[in-house]
Amino acid sequence: MADIEAHITGTVWKIECKIGDTIEEGDTVVILESMKMEMPVEAEDEGVVKEILCEEGQAVNEGDTLVVLE
């Protein structure tokens, strides 16, 4: 399993995947908003989305797990 983590502190602006989606390396899974800028969070591994641990509008910290792949 692989965790996709927030690379910055910000707010979850949009979730670009759903449970069961097949994700390739480099796919955008979540878009974070920080200081009025949208920052895509990309998968570093490939896999299938097992869990989504965030919600749109939620504040997250750098290093928080957003999506779990299997």
Summary of the structure (lengths in Angstrom):
residues: 70
radius of gyration: 10.8
end to end distance: 4.3
largest distance: 32.3
contacts: 213
relative contact order: 0.40
helix: 0%
strand: 54%
